[in-house]
Amino acid sequence: VETVNYKKVDMLNDATLKNIKNFVSRFSDYSSLKLSVDEMLSNLSMGVSSKRFEGALQQVGMLLGFRSQRPDNEIKKGPDNLWVMPNNEYVVFECKNEVEQSRFSISKTEAGQMEMHCGWFENEYGSDTKVTYNWIHPTNKLSSDANLTHKVQVMTPAKLDLFKKQLLSFVREFGKFNLTSITEESI
């Protein structure tokens, strides 16, 4: 049996502003950045294919200056998205954006999948590492036959929409700068 080695995402430390600068300075002007972000946020919508949704979430992490990877896509193991933020804090995302919007509860199978991802994270990064576990799911109600041993937050469609609005507000701030020569101090 051939195994795929996992390469841990490195600690971010104080590189957040530098990473944001590197991300936005790839664009020749604000209009180009805004067009790219609009497409990104369009893909970050319930009902969009998981491949596009998870790719957009990875890009959002990079836009915010975080290191971002997709373990499940890259090694077929682990969560859909993993962000590392300053001070060695991590965010794990499990995306259920293709789940039927009228779904009443998070299923036992989905809870088991989240528990496996929590275990994977603890195996790779240690149980003392600061991490926030997140589902992106149409509901925040856990099925009566499902259990979790980890605290998991849920980003419902309403919270996802709020998150996207906050991202747009963040991006609008770049409209007053020349992106190719923007400084970390400006950011």
Backbone bond lengths (Angstrom), bond angles and torsions (degrees), N, CA, C in turn:
res aa  C-N    CA-C-N  psi(-1)  N-CA   C-N-CA  omega(-1)  CA-C   N-CA-C  phi
1 V - - - 1.443 - - 1.525 109.20 -
2 E 1.316 115.63 125.79 1.456 120.93 179.23 1.525 109.47 -88.25
3 T 1.332 116.80 131.21 1.457 120.73 178.11 1.521 109.73 -109.92
4 V 1.311 114.50 151.14 1.457 120.73 177.73 1.516 107.25 -101.85
5 N 1.318 116.62 126.68 1.456 120.26 178.78 1.511 109.83 -77.43
6 Y 1.324 114.86 138.20 1.454 121.33 178.89 1.508 109.27 -94.98
7 K 1.333 116.75 132.95 1.460 121.68 175.98 1.526 107.49 -103.62
8 K 1.326 114.74 113.14 1.459 120.07 -178.75 1.520 110.80 -59.33
9 V 1.304 114.49 146.79 1.449 121.30 174.08 1.533 105.41 -77.73
10 D 1.324 116.81 130.48 1.460 121.79 -176.07 1.511 112.08 -73.26
11 M 1.326 113.67 158.55 1.450 121.24 174.69 1.523 109.32 -62.06
12 L 1.304 116.43 143.80 1.455 121.61 -175.46 1.527 113.29 -86.41
13 N 1.319 117.48 -38.20 1.465 123.08 -174.52 1.517 111.10 55.52
14 D 1.325 118.62 -124.93 1.463 121.14 -173.11 1.528 113.62 -104.75
15 A 1.313 118.46 25.27 1.459 121.16 -174.46 1.536 113.20 -90.84
16 T 1.318 118.96 6.29 1.463 121.03 -174.99 1.526 112.17 -56.53
17 L 1.331 117.62 -51.51 1.471 120.48 -178.98 1.526 111.16 -62.48
18 K 1.316 116.41 -40.37 1.467 120.72 178.26 1.533 110.09 -62.24
19 N 1.324 117.02 -41.40 1.463 120.30 179.95 1.526 111.90 -67.22
20 I 1.339 116.82 -39.20 1.470 119.78 176.15 1.527 109.04 -63.26
21 K 1.325 116.29 -45.77 1.473 121.08 178.86 1.528 110.19 -56.84
22 N 1.326 116.79 -47.48 1.466 120.49 179.99 1.526 111.37 -61.54
23 F 1.320 116.71 -38.24 1.465 120.15 -179.69 1.523 110.74 -67.11
24 V 1.343 118.00 -52.64 1.470 119.74 -174.07 1.519 112.97 -74.58
25 S 1.334 117.62 -27.49 1.469 119.06 -178.03 1.532 112.49 -74.51
26 R 1.329 117.21 -5.43 1.476 120.40 173.86 1.521 111.42 -71.42
27 F 1.332 116.60 -16.68 1.455 121.71 -176.50 1.521 110.04 -98.10
28 S 1.321 116.30 139.30 1.466 121.17 -176.97 1.523 112.52 -70.22
29 D 1.328 116.10 -28.54 1.463 119.78 -179.70 1.529 109.60 -158.44
30 Y 1.324 114.72 173.09 1.466 120.57 -177.20 1.528 111.61 -61.57
31 S 1.313 117.65 -39.14 1.471 120.40 -179.31 1.519 111.60 -58.63
32 S 1.327 116.61 -40.55 1.471 120.92 178.46 1.525 110.85 -65.66
33 L 1.338 116.01 -43.74 1.463 120.35 177.41 1.518 109.90 -60.76
34 K 1.321 116.97 -48.41 1.467 121.89 -177.17 1.523 110.84 -61.50
35 L 1.325 117.63 -41.20 1.461 121.37 178.16 1.532 110.38 -61.47
36 S 1.323 116.86 -43.92 1.460 121.68 179.08 1.527 111.05 -64.32
37 V 1.330 117.02 -43.60 1.457 121.21 -179.87 1.530 110.33 -67.23
38 D 1.323 117.56 -38.98 1.469 120.28 177.10 1.532 110.56 -59.36
39 E 1.321 116.71 -43.42 1.466 120.30 178.04 1.527 110.22 -65.09
40 M 1.325 116.08 -42.97 1.459 121.55 178.55 1.535 110.17 -57.46
41 L 1.330 116.46 -48.15 1.460 120.77 -177.54 1.529 112.06 -71.26
42 S 1.317 116.80 -29.44 1.458 120.55 174.42 1.532 109.92 -63.54
43 N 1.319 116.07 -39.88 1.467 120.93 178.28 1.525 112.28 -74.20
44 L 1.315 116.76 -18.44 1.468 121.88 179.03 1.534 108.37 -91.13
45 S 1.321 115.09 58.17 1.469 121.74 -176.70 1.521 109.93 -133.98
46 M 1.315 114.59 147.91 1.462 119.59 177.17 1.529 108.60 -60.92
47 G 1.326 115.93 140.92 1.451 121.59 178.70 1.522 114.35 91.86
48 V 1.329 117.94 -14.40 1.466 122.16 177.81 1.533 107.92 -74.74
49 S 1.315 117.98 151.46 1.471 120.38 179.75 1.523 109.87 -55.71
50 S 1.328 115.91 145.21 1.469 120.56 -177.26 1.527 111.27 -60.12
51 K 1.316 117.41 -36.84 1.471 120.15 -179.61 1.536 110.66 -60.72
52 R 1.324 116.74 -47.28 1.476 120.30 179.70 1.536 111.10 -69.11
53 F 1.328 116.40 -41.63 1.458 120.72 -178.83 1.531 110.56 -61.87
54 E 1.319 116.63 -50.70 1.469 120.99 -177.96 1.525 111.45 -66.38
55 G 1.323 117.22 -34.54 1.464 120.48 174.69 1.520 111.44 -64.45
56 A 1.334 116.38 -40.59 1.469 120.68 178.15 1.522 110.21 -65.51
57 L 1.322 117.92 -40.82 1.460 121.32 179.38 1.530 110.60 -64.03
58 Q 1.306 116.54 -37.25 1.468 120.28 175.62 1.531 110.33 -63.08
59 Q 1.328 116.91 -43.47 1.460 121.26 178.76 1.528 111.78 -64.85
60 V 1.328 117.50 -38.27 1.464 121.04 177.29 1.531 109.70 -60.72
61 G 1.308 116.36 -43.68 1.465 119.71 177.28 1.517 111.18 -57.26
62 M 1.323 116.76 -43.27 1.469 121.07 179.41 1.524 111.08 -67.33
63 L 1.331 117.51 -40.18 1.461 121.71 176.69 1.530 110.78 -58.01
64 L 1.326 116.73 -36.96 1.460 121.76 -179.66 1.531 112.58 -81.14
65 G 1.333 116.16 -0.07 1.460 120.39 176.13 1.514 114.62 89.97
66 F 1.331 117.25 9.73 1.458 120.77 -179.52 1.519 110.14 -92.63
67 R 1.305 116.43 159.70 1.457 120.31 168.55 1.520 105.07 -82.20
68 S 1.293 116.22 139.77 1.461 120.51 -170.97 1.518 109.80 -142.33
69 Q 1.310 115.72 132.93 1.464 119.11 176.73 1.523 110.27 -143.36
70 R 1.330 114.29 168.43 1.464 121.72 -178.58 1.526 109.36 -124.48
71 P 1.330 117.61 80.70 1.468 119.72 -175.75 1.521 114.30 -55.31
72 D 1.330 117.96 -44.97 1.464 119.76 -178.17 1.525 111.11 -60.14
73 N 1.316 116.87 -39.20 1.464 121.27 178.85 1.530 111.59 -72.03
74 E 1.324 116.74 -37.49 1.465 121.41 -173.76 1.529 113.38 -82.77
75 I 1.347 117.15 -40.18 1.469 119.44 -175.93 1.528 113.05 -124.90
76 K 1.343 116.27 3.57 1.469 122.19 179.69 1.529 111.71 61.93
77 K 1.325 115.31 32.98 1.455 121.40 -179.41 1.518 107.13 -156.87
78 G 1.319 117.00 142.01 1.453 119.59 178.80 1.515 111.49 96.75
79 P 1.334 116.10 -175.23 1.467 121.48 -175.14 1.523 112.41 -74.46
80 D 1.335 114.62 170.37 1.466 120.57 178.46 1.524 111.21 -67.02
81 N 1.326 117.36 -42.65 1.470 121.83 -179.90 1.515 109.43 -139.49
82 L 1.324 114.50 147.96 1.459 121.81 176.93 1.515 107.64 -139.78
83 W 1.327 115.70 123.04 1.464 121.18 176.57 1.511 108.16 -111.88
84 V 1.337 116.21 142.13 1.461 120.39 169.01 1.518 107.06 -114.26
85 M 1.328 113.92 131.21 1.455 121.57 -176.45 1.529 108.79 -113.85
86 P 1.326 117.20 177.59 1.464 119.40 178.60 1.537 111.92 -56.42
87 N 1.305 114.94 157.55 1.468 122.73 178.05 1.526 113.24 63.54
88 N 1.332 115.51 28.16 1.460 121.31 175.91 1.531 112.52 56.96
89 E 1.332 115.77 42.16 1.459 121.20 174.78 1.525 108.53 -106.53
90 Y 1.315 115.41 141.04 1.460 121.35 -174.26 1.522 111.12 -120.00
91 V 1.328 114.93 155.30 1.459 121.99 173.29 1.533 106.71 -130.11
92 V 1.321 115.12 125.38 1.458 122.73 177.49 1.524 107.65 -105.34
93 F 1.334 116.19 132.61 1.464 121.20 177.70 1.522 110.09 -119.83
94 E 1.294 115.27 132.93 1.454 122.41 168.83 1.521 105.55 -116.87
95 C 1.318 116.14 117.55 1.466 121.68 -171.37 1.528 110.89 -99.44
96 K 1.297 115.94 121.26 1.469 122.39 175.97 1.526 109.01 -119.34
97 N 1.313 115.14 45.91 1.463 120.81 -176.30 1.532 113.22 -73.73
98 E 1.333 117.32 -16.89 1.463 119.87 178.81 1.529 112.60 -93.41
99 V 1.332 116.66 -0.39 1.461 121.19 178.32 1.528 108.77 -68.20
100 E 1.310 116.43 145.71 1.469 121.99 178.65 1.529 110.15 -53.31
101 Q 1.333 115.71 126.71 1.468 121.40 -175.25 1.524 113.30 -61.51
102 S 1.307 117.51 -24.57 1.460 120.35 -178.11 1.529 112.42 -87.95
103 R 1.312 116.81 4.21 1.465 121.70 -178.26 1.505 109.93 -57.01
104 F 1.336 117.17 134.87 1.459 121.87 -176.97 1.526 112.60 -85.92
105 S 1.346 117.76 -30.67 1.461 118.35 -174.81 1.531 112.08 -147.38
106 I 1.314 113.50 162.86 1.465 122.54 174.01 1.527 106.25 -81.89
107 S 1.313 116.39 125.61 1.464 120.94 -171.77 1.533 112.78 -75.50
108 K 1.316 114.43 163.33 1.467 122.28 175.58 1.539 110.17 -59.21
109 T 1.322 116.54 -40.31 1.474 121.25 178.56 1.523 110.68 -63.03
110 E 1.337 117.06 -44.23 1.473 120.71 178.87 1.524 110.95 -65.11
111 A 1.329 117.45 -39.05 1.473 120.78 177.39 1.529 109.62 -63.51
112 G 1.326 116.72 -41.63 1.467 120.40 177.52 1.517 111.72 -63.08
113 Q 1.321 116.28 -39.64 1.462 120.70 178.07 1.535 110.38 -63.69
114 M 1.333 116.67 -42.74 1.467 119.87 178.23 1.529 110.30 -63.16
115 E 1.316 117.35 -42.23 1.470 120.50 178.48 1.532 110.60 -60.21
116 M 1.330 117.38 -39.93 1.468 120.45 177.57 1.525 110.38 -62.85
117 H 1.327 117.98 -39.92 1.465 121.32 179.50 1.526 111.07 -68.62
118 C 1.323 116.69 -35.92 1.470 120.28 175.62 1.531 109.29 -63.38
119 G 1.318 116.20 -44.12 1.466 120.92 177.82 1.521 111.51 -63.24
120 W 1.340 116.76 -41.54 1.465 120.62 177.71 1.525 109.78 -59.85
121 F 1.346 116.69 -46.59 1.460 120.10 -179.28 1.524 110.60 -60.12
122 E 1.317 117.39 -46.90 1.462 120.34 -179.27 1.525 111.58 -63.24
123 N 1.327 117.44 -36.52 1.475 120.69 176.12 1.519 111.71 -63.05
124 E 1.326 116.29 -43.30 1.470 120.86 -176.16 1.529 113.09 -79.16
125 Y 1.328 117.58 -37.51 1.469 121.03 -170.35 1.526 114.11 -116.23
126 G 1.316 117.72 -8.31 1.458 121.62 179.81 1.518 111.78 95.09
127 S 1.310 115.25 148.02 1.465 120.16 -176.71 1.525 113.05 -76.21
128 D 1.333 118.13 -11.77 1.467 121.29 178.73 1.524 113.14 -93.18
129 T 1.327 117.57 -3.05 1.464 121.62 -178.68 1.524 109.72 -73.55
130 K 1.333 115.71 136.87 1.478 120.08 178.63 1.527 108.97 -70.57
131 V 1.323 115.23 124.17 1.461 120.65 -178.66 1.526 109.45 -146.74
132 T 1.315 115.27 144.88 1.455 122.34 171.84 1.521 106.71 -116.29
133 Y 1.324 115.79 125.17 1.464 121.38 178.69 1.521 108.59 -96.29
134 N 1.336 116.31 131.99 1.464 122.04 -176.75 1.515 111.98 -133.14
135 W 1.303 115.03 136.15 1.450 121.83 166.39 1.513 107.05 -102.49
136 I 1.298 116.83 144.26 1.460 121.45 164.10 1.522 102.99 -109.47
137 H 1.330 115.30 110.29 1.459 120.80 -167.81 1.533 109.22 -150.15
138 P 1.338 117.93 149.10 1.461 120.21 179.73 1.533 114.64 -64.52
139 T 1.329 117.89 -20.10 1.462 120.47 -179.32 1.523 110.83 -135.05
140 N 1.319 115.19 156.78 1.472 119.07 176.59 1.525 110.72 -112.19
141 K 1.314 117.46 15.64 1.470 122.79 179.08 1.525 109.14 -96.30
142 L 1.322 115.74 128.22 1.456 122.05 178.58 1.530 108.82 -88.37
143 S 1.304 116.88 133.47 1.459 121.93 178.01 1.524 110.18 -56.24
144 S 1.326 116.84 148.83 1.470 120.93 -177.44 1.530 112.79 -63.44
145 D 1.333 117.70 -22.80 1.466 119.79 179.42 1.529 112.82 -97.15
146 A 1.323 117.47 9.51 1.470 122.25 -178.43 1.530 110.36 -108.47
147 N 1.309 115.69 147.47 1.466 121.58 177.48 1.513 110.10 -136.63
148 L 1.335 114.50 151.76 1.463 121.79 175.08 1.522 108.40 -129.09
149 T 1.313 116.53 142.63 1.463 120.64 174.62 1.521 110.84 -103.99
150 H 1.336 116.88 -6.93 1.456 122.81 179.10 1.527 109.29 -116.76
151 K 1.320 115.63 151.22 1.461 119.80 174.66 1.532 107.50 -75.29
152 V 1.321 116.33 125.96 1.460 121.98 -178.64 1.526 108.37 -128.82
153 Q 1.317 116.23 127.57 1.463 121.22 175.36 1.524 108.99 -89.94
154 V 1.332 116.02 153.98 1.464 120.53 179.77 1.523 109.16 -122.37
155 M 1.324 114.90 127.61 1.459 121.29 172.86 1.526 106.31 -98.79
156 T 1.323 115.50 101.39 1.465 121.98 178.61 1.534 108.76 -77.21
157 P 1.328 118.46 171.23 1.467 119.61 178.37 1.532 113.12 -54.40
158 A 1.322 118.18 -38.58 1.475 120.50 179.58 1.534 110.53 -65.26
159 K 1.326 116.61 -41.30 1.472 119.88 178.74 1.531 110.93 -70.68
160 L 1.324 116.51 -34.49 1.460 120.28 176.65 1.526 110.02 -63.89
161 D 1.327 117.06 -42.16 1.468 120.62 177.38 1.527 111.28 -62.50
162 L 1.318 117.37 -41.72 1.469 121.62 177.53 1.527 110.50 -62.75
163 F 1.316 116.36 -43.85 1.471 121.74 177.53 1.531 110.60 -58.19
164 K 1.326 116.87 -43.90 1.463 121.17 179.71 1.523 111.45 -65.40
165 K 1.325 117.43 -38.63 1.475 120.63 176.69 1.520 110.63 -63.93
166 Q 1.324 117.07 -40.62 1.466 120.71 178.39 1.528 110.87 -65.89
167 L 1.325 116.89 -37.44 1.466 120.41 176.57 1.523 110.81 -63.61
168 L 1.339 117.16 -42.06 1.465 120.33 178.27 1.529 111.01 -62.68
169 S 1.325 117.42 -39.69 1.470 120.55 176.89 1.526 110.19 -61.77
170 F 1.311 116.68 -42.08 1.466 121.76 177.70 1.531 110.37 -60.32
171 V 1.315 116.64 -46.93 1.471 121.57 -177.02 1.527 111.26 -67.60
172 R 1.327 117.78 -35.97 1.473 120.79 179.38 1.531 111.95 -57.44
173 E 1.301 116.75 -30.11 1.470 121.36 179.83 1.531 111.86 -61.56
174 F 1.319 117.15 -24.22 1.467 120.54 -179.60 1.525 112.26 -78.57
175 G 1.328 117.43 -9.78 1.458 121.87 -178.99 1.519 113.53 -62.54
176 K 1.301 117.87 -20.71 1.469 120.86 -177.68 1.526 113.59 -94.61
177 F 1.329 117.14 5.76 1.467 120.14 -175.75 1.527 112.22 -122.44
178 N 1.320 114.82 154.52 1.460 121.35 168.99 1.525 105.89 -80.72
179 L 1.305 117.54 109.68 1.464 121.34 -171.64 1.519 113.41 -66.48
180 T 1.313 117.55 -30.77 1.470 119.14 -177.44 1.528 111.96 -72.03
181 S 1.331 117.13 -18.64 1.465 118.82 179.07 1.527 111.92 -126.44
182 I 1.319 117.13 21.61 1.465 120.70 -179.83 1.535 109.88 -64.04
183 T 1.296 116.30 146.06 1.470 120.79 -179.09 1.528 109.96 -107.68
184 E 1.319 114.86 160.99 1.460 119.96 176.21 1.534 109.59 -63.43
185 E 1.319 117.00 -33.84 1.455 120.64 179.32 1.533 110.38 -64.02
186 S 1.334 117.00 -39.00 1.465 121.04 177.71 1.518 111.00 -64.33
187 I 1.312 115.29 -40.36 1.471 119.97 -179.27 1.515 109.37 -65.98
